[in-house]
Amino acid sequence: MLNNDLQTSIVAGEQERRDEMAAGNRLLGRVVACSGSRATISALAQAGQTALTELWSVGRLISISVGRNRVVALVYSMSTDQQGWSENGDTVFRIEVELLGEVYVGPDGREKFSAGITNYPYLGAVAHRIRTSDLAKVYDTGKHDVCAIGKLTQDDSLDATIHVPSMLEKHFAIVGTTGVGKSTAVTLLLHKAIQSDPKLRVLILDPHNEFAAAFGDLAVVIDTDTLDLPFWLFRLEEFAEVIFRGRPPAPEEMDILRDLIPEAKRAFRGSNENGVMRRTSEKSSMTADTPVPFRIADLLALIDERIGRLEGRAEKPHLRSLKVKIMSAINDPRYHFMFSSNTITDTILDTIARIFRIPGEDKPVTTFQLAGIPSEVLNSVASVLCRMAFEIGLWSNGGVHMLVVCEEAHRYVPADPKLSFTPTRQAIARIAKEGRKYGVSLGIITQRPGELDPTILSQCSTIFAMRLANDHDQEIIRSAIPNSSASTTSFISSIGNGEAIAFGEAVAVPMRIRFSRVAADSLPKANGTGAKTGDETPQSVDLRSIVTRMRSIAGPDISGFQNSYLSAQDMPTGYEDAPYEDEEDYIDTLQNAATAPAAPAPSLHEPYRPDMLPGAGSVYGQSTQERFDTIRRELTGDQRPAADPHRQPARPAFGEPQEPRREGSIREQLLKKPLSSLIRR
C-alpha cells in the first residue's frame, strides 16, 4: 500500500504509534499470503525512496496487527516484484517472514508475549515496524534473575539478557569460526555466571593457554610446571594411554596391568598396616581403577617376579615389553607431572582442593593449561579431569556446582568415534547426559561443530552461534536446535565479529545480540604475534634456553633409575623391603642422579660387530648386572676383563696361604646340627 508521507528519520519510525494508519509513523505493508508458520508481506517504496525500507531488512522483527493482538514475525527473505528498482517510480517488494508469536492482552489487562499464536494474520492485515515496548516483551524471559550480556542488534537501547541458571543447568555451547570473538564471549559469560552463582567452580581446559589473563585474581593457573596429577588417579585405560603413548595397547599387557596394579596398591597399603588390617584390605574389592596410591617400584618388582617364574614362558615377552614401556614413561621428563616426588603419597585431597577450588579461597576458576602436556597423553588427562569433576558433583550432594569448559571440544569428542579416546568421550558424554542431576554443567566451545559429536551438541540447550562460513557446520547447528528453522539461521554466515544468535533455554526466543565489550585487562591472550608484547626480539632471544625447554633437560635422568633399580633387583624376595625407606627416598635418589654430572653418551651409530649376533657372547646373553658392567667399562675405558660368575676359582699353589672358608652358611649350619634336631617331633 502507499505511504504518502515518508520520513527520512529512522528515529521517527521508532516512536510509539497507536494509530496504525497515521501518516509518517512506519513504512506499512499488507499480508498477501500466510501459512501455519510463515507469511508474505507486500509493501511499496514510493518514488524510489529508501529511507525506511531498512525496516524490512533480514533478521529484524516486525509486527502484524490482528485485532487487539500483534503477531511478531522475523524477516528472513525479501525481493522486488519485477526483480529491479525504479529510481523515480514506485517499487513493490515482497517480504518473507516467519511467525514467532504474539503480544496479547492478558486477563489482568497487561500485555504479554506468547510463543503461540491464537489468531493468524488475515489477508490484508497491516504489517509495520515493531514497537520498542513489544520488542522488550518478546525478549523478556519472565524471570527475575537474569543478566545482561550485550545489546540487541535490532535496537541498541535494549539489553540482551539471558537466564544464567537455565544456561548452566542444561549446558551451553559457543560455536564460531576463528577470529569472531568466541574466547571473549566465553570470558564474558563466565564472569556473569560467577556473579550469579557463588557456589560455582569453573574448570577451563585451555589448549592454547589464553585464559590465564582473563580472570585475574579470580583464577588459579595450572601448567606443567605447577601440575601434580598423580598417576594412580588414572584408571586402567587412562594409565595405559600414557604407557603406550596413545597407541592401541596389547591385550596381553593390559591383562598383566589389570592383575598387578591391584597387587601394587595392596602392597602400598600393607606397608603401613598390621597383619589383621592387611588381610582385611586384601579381601576388599580393590581394582585397577580404584583411586588408591601405589608405587611404580612395587609394580616393576611384581613384573620381575613373574619374569623369574619357571611357568608362564609365553607371557614373558609381554612382561619384558611392558617393563620397558613403564621405565620409558617414568623417565620421560615430559611426564614429570605424573611421576614426580609429590605424586607418591596419598595427596588426593590436596589435588582435588587445588584443581577444583574446594573451598576455593575466593578463586573459583581454574585455568588448566594443556599446551605443555604431551599430545599423546592429552586425552587421558582430560578424561581424568572430566571424570573427577562429575564424581565431585555426584558425591557432594549438590554442595559443589561444577562447570567444565572444553575449549576446542572437537578434539575430545569428535564426530568419528574412531578418532577419539573412549574414556574421554565417555566422561564428557556423562556430564552432558547426567550432569544436570548432580549440579555439573558443561560448556562446549568449538570452531568446527561439524566435527563435533552431534549427541554432545544436542545436549546443550543454549547455543550461541557466531559467524560460521562452512555450510556443513551451519547444517549441524540447524539440526542440533529443534525449535529453529532455516530462516532463523540463514544469516549466520554474514553476522559481524562479536555478534551471535542465541537459541535455547536461557532466552525466550532466538535473538541476535552484540556482546558487551570486555575490559582490556580481562581479555584472553595467547602467546601469539599480536597478543604478547615485550622486549624480546629475534636478535635478543636466547636460543639455548628454547632448546633446553624443548629437550626438558631438567627432567630425571635414566641412569639414576637404572642404578636404583639394580639395587632393588639384588633382593630376590620381599619387594616391600626395598633398600629405600619410602618412595620419597626412592624419588630423591632419582633426582640426585639427575643432577649428577652425566658421563659421555656412547655413539648411537656403533659399527656392526660379529659379537652382536645371538649366542656369540654378546651382552644380550648376559644378566642385568653383567650388561651394566660391560657398559660401565666401555664408558670409563677400563679394559680389565669382567669376572666370569660361572668359572670355578683357581686353586692356590702348594704352600700358599689358602683363603679361610666362610662360616655361617645355611648348608654348613645344617650339617653341623645333629640329625635328631631336624626331625619334627
C-alpha positions in Angstrom: 0.0 0.0 0.0 1.1 3.6 -0.4 2.8 5.5 2.3 2.0 9.1 1.4 4.3 10.8 3.9 7.7 9.0 4.1 10.0 10.2 6.9 13.7 10.4 6.4 14.5 9.9 10.1 14.7 6.4 11.4 14.2 7.6 14.9 10.8 8.9 14.0 9.8 5.5 12.9 10.7 4.1 16.3 8.2 6.2 18.1 5.1 4.7 19.7 2.1 4.9 17.4 -1.3 3.7 18.4 -2.9 4.7 15.1 -1.6 2.2 12.7 -2.6 4.3 9.6 -1.3 7.6 10.9 0.9 9.4 8.4 4.7 9.2 8.9 4.8 6.5 11.5 6.2 3.5 9.6 6.6 2.0 6.2 3.4 -0.1 6.1 2.7 -3.4 4.3 -0.1 -5.8 3.8 -0.2 -9.6 4.3 -0.8 -11.2 0.9 -0.1 -14.8 1.8 0.0 -16.8 5.1 0.7 -20.4 6.1 0.9 -22.1 9.5 4.4 -20.8 10.2 5.2 -18.2 7.6 3.6 -15.2 5.8 4.3 -13.0 2.8 4.0 -9.2 3.1 3.8 -6.8 0.1 5.0 -3.2 0.6 5.8 -0.3 -1.7 8.6 2.2 -1.8 7.2 5.4 -3.3 9.2 7.4 -5.8 12.3 5.3 -5.3 12.7 6.4 -1.6 14.7 4.1 0.6 14.7 6.0 3.9 12.5 3.5 5.7 13.0 0.3 3.7 15.6 -1.0 6.1 12.7 -1.7 8.4 12.3 -4.9 6.4 15.9 -6.0 6.4 16.8 -9.6 7.0 17.0 -10.5 10.7 14.6 -7.8 12.0 11.4 -8.3 13.8 8.2 -6.8 12.6 4.6 -6.6 13.9 1.3 -7.6 12.2 -1.9 -6.2 13.7 -4.6 -8.8 14.2 -7.4 -7.2 16.2 -6.1 -6.3 19.7 -3.2 -8.6 19.3 0.0 -8.1 17.4 1.7 -11.0 15.8 5.5 -10.9 15.9 7.4 -12.1 12.8 11.0 -12.4 11.7 12.1 -11.3 8.3 14.3 -13.9 6.6 13.9 -13.0 2.8 13.0 -10.1 0.7 12.8 -9.3 -3.0 11.1 -6.9 -5.5 8.2 -8.0 -7.8 10.0 -7.0 -11.0 13.5 -8.1 -9.9 14.5 -4.4 -10.3 14.4 -1.0 -8.8 12.8 2.1 -10.2 14.7 5.3 -9.3 11.8 7.7 -9.9 8.8 5.4 -9.8 7.1 3.2 -7.2 8.8 -0.2 -6.4 6.7 -3.0 -5.0 8.6 -5.6 -3.0 7.8 -8.8 -1.1 9.0 -9.8 2.4 9.0 -13.4 3.6 8.6 -13.6 7.4 8.4 -16.4 10.0 5.8 -16.2 12.6 7.3 -16.3 16.2 4.4 -15.5 18.5 2.1 -12.7 19.5 1.7 -9.9 22.0 -1.7 -10.2 23.7 -3.7 -8.6 26.5 -3.9 -10.8 29.5 -6.9 -11.2 31.9 -5.2 -8.7 34.2 -5.1 -6.1 31.4 -1.3 -6.3 31.0 0.3 -7.1 27.6 2.3 -10.2 27.4 4.2 -12.2 24.8 3.4 -15.8 24.0 5.3 -18.1 21.6 1.9 -19.5 20.4 -0.5 -17.7 18.1 -4.2 -17.7 18.7 -5.4 -15.7 15.7 -3.3 -15.9 12.5 -3.0 -12.8 10.2 -5.7 -12.4 7.6 -5.1 -11.3 4.1 -4.7 -7.6 4.0 -3.6 -7.3 7.7 -1.3 -4.4 8.3 2.4 -5.0 8.9 4.7 -2.4 10.4 7.8 -1.7 12.5 7.6 -3.4 15.9 7.3 -1.1 18.9 10.1 -0.9 21.3 7.9 -1.9 24.2 6.8 -5.0 22.2 10.4 -5.8 21.4 11.2 -5.8 25.2 8.3 -8.1 25.8 9.4 -10.5 23.2 12.9 -11.0 24.7 11.7 -10.9 28.3 12.4 -14.3 29.8 9.8 -13.7 32.6 12.4 -14.4 35.3 14.0 -12.0 37.7 17.5 -13.5 38.0 18.7 -12.5 34.5 21.8 -10.7 33.5 22.7 -8.5 30.5 25.4 -9.8 28.2 25.1 -7.2 25.5 22.7 -5.3 23.3 20.1 -6.3 20.8 21.3 -5.9 17.3 17.9 -4.5 16.2 17.7 -1.9 18.9 20.8 -0.8 20.8 18.6 0.8 23.5 17.5 -2.7 24.8 19.8 -5.0 26.8 20.2 -8.6 25.6 19.5 -10.7 28.7 19.9 -14.4 29.5 18.8 -16.6 32.4 22.1 -17.9 33.7 20.7 -20.8 35.8 18.9 -22.2 32.8 22.1 -21.9 30.7 24.1 -23.8 33.3 21.5 -26.3 34.2 21.3 -27.8 30.7 24.7 -26.9 29.4 25.7 -24.4 26.7 27.8 -24.2 23.6 29.5 -21.4 21.7 30.4 -22.1 18.1 32.0 -19.8 15.5 34.9 -19.6 13.1 38.3 -18.4 14.1 38.6 -14.7 15.0 34.9 -13.9 15.6 35.3 -13.5 19.4 34.5 -16.8 20.9 37.1 -16.5 23.7 35.9 -13.0 24.6 32.3 -14.3 24.7 33.4 -17.2 27.0 35.1 -14.7 29.3 32.0 -12.5 29.5 29.6 -15.4 30.1 31.8 -17.0 32.8 32.1 -13.7 34.7 28.3 -13.4 34.6 28.0 -17.0 35.8 30.3 -16.5 38.7 28.4 -13.4 39.8 25.1 -15.3 39.5 26.2 -18.5 41.5 28.6 -18.1 44.4 28.9 -21.9 44.7 30.0 -22.3 41.1 33.5 -23.8 40.4 34.8 -23.4 36.9 37.4 -25.7 35.3 38.7 -24.5 31.9 40.5 -26.9 29.7 42.7 -24.4 27.9 44.7 -25.9 25.0 46.1 -22.5 23.8 47.0 -21.0 27.2 44.9 -17.9 26.6 42.5 -17.7 29.5 45.2 -17.1 32.2 44.9 -13.3 31.8 41.1 -13.3 31.5 40.1 -13.7 35.2 42.9 -12.1 37.2 42.5 -12.7 40.9 39.5 -15.0 40.4 41.6 -17.8 38.8 44.4 -20.2 39.6 46.6 -21.1 36.6 47.9 -24.7 36.5 50.5 -25.5 33.9 53.1 -28.3 33.5 55.4 -26.7 36.0 52.9 -26.4 38.8 50.8 -29.5 38.0 50.9 -32.6 40.2 48.4 -35.1 38.8 49.3 -38.5 40.4 49.5 -41.4 38.1 47.4 -43.5 40.5 44.4 -41.3 39.9 44.3 -42.6 36.4 42.0 -45.5 35.6 43.5 -48.6 33.8 42.6 -47.4 30.3 43.9 -43.9 31.1 47.1 -45.2 32.6 47.5 -47.5 29.5 47.1 -44.5 27.2 50.1 -42.9 29.0 52.2 -46.1 29.0 51.5 -47.0 25.4 51.9 -43.4 24.1 48.5 -43.2 22.5 48.9 -46.5 20.5 46.5 -49.4 20.9 47.6 -51.4 23.9 48.4 -55.1 23.6 45.6 -57.2 25.2 48.2 -59.4 27.0 49.9 -56.4 28.5 46.6 -54.9 29.5 45.7 -58.2 31.3 49.1 -58.0 33.2 48.4 -54.4 34.3 44.9 -55.4 35.4 46.3 -58.2 37.6 49.3 -56.5 39.0 48.1 -52.9 39.7 45.7 -54.1 42.5 48.6 -56.1 44.0 50.8 -53.0 44.0 48.0 -51.0 45.7 47.6 -53.6 48.4 51.4 -53.6 48.9 51.3 -49.8 49.4 48.5 -50.0 51.9 50.0 -53.1 53.6 53.3 -51.3 54.3 51.6 -49.1 56.8 49.1 -51.6 58.3 49.4 -54.5 60.7 48.6 -58.1 59.7 44.9 -58.0 60.5 44.3 -54.8 58.6 46.4 -56.2 55.7 44.3 -59.3 55.5 41.2 -57.2 55.6 42.4 -55.0 52.8 43.3 -58.0 50.6 39.7 -59.2 50.9 38.4 -55.8 49.8 37.2 -55.2 46.3 40.2 -53.2 45.1 40.6 -53.0 41.3 43.0 -51.3 38.9 40.5 -48.3 38.7 40.4 -47.7 42.4 42.0 -44.3 43.2 44.4 -45.7 45.7 48.2 -44.8 45.7 50.8 -47.4 44.7 54.4 -47.3 43.9 55.9 -47.9 40.4 58.7 -49.7 42.1 56.3 -52.2 43.5 54.7 -52.7 40.1 58.1 -53.3 38.5 59.0 -55.7 41.2 55.8 -57.7 40.6 56.6 -57.8 36.9 60.1 -59.1 37.7 58.7 -61.7 40.0 56.6 -63.0 37.1 59.5 -62.9 34.8 61.5 -65.1 37.2 58.9 -67.8 37.5 59.5 -71.1 35.8 56.0 -71.3 34.5 54.3 -68.9 32.1 57.0 -68.7 29.4 54.5 -67.5 26.8 53.9 -64.2 28.7 57.5 -63.4 29.5 58.0 -61.4 26.2 54.9 -59.3 27.1 56.2 -58.8 30.6 59.6 -57.6 29.3 57.9 -55.3 26.8 55.6 -53.8 29.4 58.5 -53.3 31.8 60.4 -51.3 29.1 57.3 -49.1 28.4 56.9 -48.3 32.1 60.5 -47.4 32.6 60.5 -45.3 29.4 57.4 -43.4 30.7 58.6 -42.7 34.2 62.0 -41.4 32.9 60.4 -39.2 30.3 60.8 -35.6 31.6 57.6 -34.5 29.9 55.7 -36.8 32.2 57.2 -35.3 35.3 53.8 -34.0 36.4 52.6 -37.6 36.8 55.7 -39.4 38.3 57.2 -36.6 40.4 58.1 -37.0 44.1 54.8 -35.1 45.0 52.7 -37.8 43.4 53.8 -40.7 45.6 52.0 -40.1 48.8 48.2 -40.1 49.2 47.6 -36.5 48.1 44.2 -36.9 46.6 42.7 -34.3 49.0 45.3 -31.7 48.1 44.9 -32.4 44.4 41.1 -32.1 44.3 41.2 -29.0 46.5 43.7 -27.3 44.3 42.3 -28.2 40.8 38.6 -28.0 41.6 38.9 -25.0 44.0 37.3 -26.5 47.2 36.9 -24.4 49.2 38.4 -22.1 46.7 39.8 -19.1 48.7 37.8 -16.6 46.6 39.3 -18.1 43.4 36.6 -20.1 41.9 38.2 -20.5 38.4 40.9 -23.0 37.4 42.6 -22.4 34.1 44.2 -25.8 33.2 46.8 -25.0 30.5 47.2 -28.0 28.3 49.7 -26.6 25.7 52.7 -28.1 27.5 51.3 -31.6 28.1 52.4 -34.2 25.5 49.8 -34.7 22.9 49.8 -38.5 23.3 48.6 -38.2 27.0 46.4 -35.1 26.5 43.2 -37.2 26.1 43.9 -39.2 29.3 44.5 -36.0 31.3 41.2 -34.5 30.0 39.5 -37.8 30.9 40.7 -37.7 34.4 39.7 -34.1 35.0 36.2 -34.5 33.5 35.6 -37.8 35.3 36.6 -36.3 38.7 34.5 -33.2 38.1 31.4 -35.4 37.6 32.2 -37.5 40.7 32.7 -34.5 42.9 29.3 -33.2 41.9 27.8 -36.7 42.3 29.2 -37.3 45.8 28.9 -33.8 47.2 25.1 -34.0 47.2 24.8 -30.7 45.4 27.2 -28.8 47.7 29.6 -28.1 44.8 28.3 -26.8 41.4 30.9 -27.7 38.8 31.3 -26.1 35.3 33.7 -27.8 32.9 34.5 -25.6 29.9 36.1 -27.5 27.0 37.8 -25.2 24.5 38.3 -26.9 21.1 35.9 -29.6 22.1 36.0 -31.3 18.8 39.5 -32.6 19.9 38.0 -34.6 22.7 34.6 -35.7 21.3 34.9 -35.8 17.5 32.1 -37.0 15.3 34.0 -40.1 14.3 34.3 -42.4 17.4 37.4 -44.0 15.9 39.3 -40.7 16.3 38.5 -40.2 19.9 39.8 -41.7 23.2 36.9 -43.7 24.6 37.3 -42.8 28.3 37.4 -39.0 27.5 34.4 -39.4 25.3 32.5 -41.3 28.0 33.4 -38.7 30.7 32.2 -35.7 28.7 29.1 -37.6 27.5 28.2 -38.5 31.0 28.4 -34.8 32.1 26.3 -33.9 29.0 23.6 -36.5 29.7 23.5 -36.8 33.5 25.4 -33.8 34.8 22.3 -31.6 35.4 21.0 -34.1 38.0 24.1 -33.6 40.2 25.0 -29.9 39.5 27.7 -30.5 36.9 27.5 -28.3 33.9 29.3 -28.4 30.5 30.4 -25.6 28.3 31.4 -26.5 24.7 33.5 -24.1 22.6 34.4 -25.1 19.1 35.1 -23.6 15.7 34.1 -26.8 13.8 30.7 -28.0 15.0 30.6 -30.3 12.0 33.5 -32.3 13.5 31.9 -32.4 17.0 29.8 -35.4 18.2 26.2 -34.3 17.4 25.0 -36.1 20.5 27.1 -33.9 22.7 25.9 -30.8 20.9 22.3 -31.8 21.1 22.5 -32.0 24.9 23.4 -28.2 25.0 20.1 -26.5 25.5 21.6 -23.0 25.0 23.7 -22.2 21.9 25.4 -19.0 20.9 26.0 -19.3 17.2 28.6 -16.8 15.9 29.7 -16.5 12.3 30.1 -19.8 10.6 31.3 -19.9 7.0 31.2 -23.7 6.4 27.9 -25.0 5.0 28.3 -28.3 6.9 28.8 -26.5 10.2 25.7 -24.4 9.6 23.6 -27.5 8.8 24.8 -29.1 12.1 23.6 -26.1 14.0 20.2 -26.2 12.3 19.8 -29.9 13.1 21.0 -29.5 16.7 18.4 -26.9 17.6 14.9 -28.4 17.5 12.9 -25.2 17.5 14.9 -23.4 14.9 14.4 -23.3 11.1 16.3 -22.3 8.0 15.0 -18.7 8.4 16.5 -18.3 11.8 20.0 -19.5 10.9 20.1 -18.3 7.3 22.3 -15.3 8.1 24.8 -17.0 10.4 27.5 -16.8 7.7 27.3 -13.0 7.5 27.0 -11.6 11.0 29.8 -9.5 12.3 32.5 -10.1 14.9 31.2 -10.0 18.4 27.7 -10.8 17.3 25.8 -14.1 17.9 22.4 -15.6 17.5 21.3 -17.1 20.8 18.9 -20.0 21.0 17.6 -22.2 23.7 16.5 -22.4 27.3 18.3 -19.2 28.5 16.4 -16.9 26.1 12.8 -16.5 25.4 13.0 -16.6 21.6 16.0 -16.7 19.2 17.7 -13.3 19.3 20.6 -11.6 17.5 22.8 -9.9 20.0 26.0 -8.0 20.1 28.2 -9.0 23.1 29.3 -6.3 25.5 33.0 -5.3 25.4 35.3 -6.9 27.9 37.8 -4.7 29.8 41.3 -4.7 28.3 42.8 -6.3 31.4 40.3 -9.2 31.2 40.8 -10.1 27.5 42.0 -13.6 26.8 45.5 -13.5 25.4 47.6 -16.2 23.8 51.3 -16.1 23.1 50.7 -15.1 19.5 52.2 -12.5 17.3 49.6 -9.8 18.2 48.9 -10.7 21.8 52.3 -10.6 23.6 54.4 -7.5 23.7 57.8 -7.5 25.3 61.4 -6.6 24.8 62.4 -9.9 23.3 63.2 -9.9 19.6 64.7 -12.4 17.2 68.1 -10.7 17.8 68.0 -10.8 21.6 66.1 -14.1 22.4 68.2 -16.8 24.0 68.1 -19.8 21.6 69.8 -22.1 24.1 67.0 -21.6 26.6 64.5 -22.5 23.9 66.4 -25.7 23.0 66.7 -26.5 26.7 63.0 -26.3 27.3 62.4 -28.4 24.1 64.7 -31.1 25.4 63.4 -30.8 29.0 67.0 -31.1 30.4 65.8 -30.6 33.9 64.0 -33.9 34.0 65.2 -37.0 35.7 67.9 -39.0 34.0 67.5 -42.7 33.2 70.8 -43.6 34.8 69.6 -42.8 38.3 66.6 -45.1 37.9 68.8 -47.9 36.5 71.2 -47.7 39.4 68.4 -47.7 42.0 66.5 -50.5 40.1 69.6 -52.7 40.1 69.9 -52.3 43.8 66.3 -53.3 44.2 66.9 -56.4 41.9 69.6 -57.7 44.3 66.9 -58.7 46.8 65.2 -61.8 45.5 62.1 -61.7 47.7 60.2 -59.2 49.8 59.9 -56.3 47.4 58.2 -54.3 50.0 61.5 -54.4 51.9 63.3 -52.3 49.3 66.6 -50.6 50.2 64.7 -47.3 50.4 62.8 -46.2 53.5 59.8 -45.0 51.4 59.0 -43.8 47.9 60.2 -40.3 48.8 63.7 -41.6 49.4 63.4 -43.5 46.1 62.5 -40.4 44.2 65.2 -38.4 45.9 67.7 -40.9 44.6 66.4 -40.3 41.1 66.7 -36.6 41.5 70.2 -36.8 42.9 71.2 -38.9 40.0 69.6 -36.5 37.6 71.7 -33.6 39.0 75.0 -35.5 39.0 77.4 -34.9 36.1 76.5 -37.4 33.3 79.1 -39.5 31.6 79.5 -39.0 27.8 76.9 -40.9 26.0 78.0 -43.7 23.6 77.6 -43.2 19.9 74.2 -44.3 18.6 75.8 -45.3 15.3 78.1 -48.0 16.6 79.6 -50.1 13.8 78.5 -53.7 13.4 80.5 -56.4 15.3 80.2 -60.2 15.0 79.6 -60.5 18.7 76.3 -58.7 18.3 74.8 -62.0 16.9 72.7 -64.0 19.3 74.8 -66.6 21.2 78.1 -65.0 20.2 79.0 -63.9 23.7 77.3 -60.5 23.3 75.9 -58.5 26.1 72.4 -59.6 25.2 73.0 -63.0 26.6 74.3 -61.7 29.9 72.5 -60.9 33.1 71.4 -57.4 34.0 74.3 -56.7 36.3 76.8 -58.1 33.7 75.3 -55.8 30.9 75.7 -52.7 33.1 79.3 -53.8 34.0 80.1 -54.1 30.3 78.6 -50.6 29.5 80.5 -49.1 32.5 83.8 -50.5 31.2 83.1 -49.1 27.7 82.3 -45.6 29.2 85.2 -45.5 31.7 87.8 -47.1 29.4 88.5 -49.9 31.9 89.8 -52.8 29.8 90.1 -55.3 32.7 88.0 -58.4 31.9 85.0 -58.9 33.9 84.9 -61.9 36.3 83.1 -64.9 34.9 80.5 -65.9 37.6 80.3 -69.5 36.1 84.0 -70.1 36.2 85.5 -72.0 39.2 88.1 -70.0 41.1 91.7 -71.2 40.6 93.2 -73.3 43.4 96.2 -71.7 45.2 99.6 -73.3 44.6 101.1 -75.6 47.2 102.4 -73.7 50.1 100.4 -70.6 49.5 98.1 -69.5 52.2 94.5 -70.5 51.5 91.5 -68.3 52.0 89.6 -69.2 55.1 86.3 -70.9 54.5 83.3 -68.8 55.2 81.3 -69.8 58.2 77.7 -69.4 58.9 76.1 -70.5 55.6 72.8 -72.3 55.9 74.2 -75.5 54.4 77.1 -75.7 56.9 74.8 -74.9 59.8 72.5 -77.7 58.9 75.4 -80.2 58.5 76.7 -79.3 62.0 73.4 -79.9 63.7 72.5 -83.5 64.8 70.0 -85.3 62.6 67.6 -85.7 65.6 67.2 -81.9 65.9 66.0 -81.6 62.3 63.2 -84.2 62.8 59.9 -82.6 63.7 58.8 -84.0 67.0 
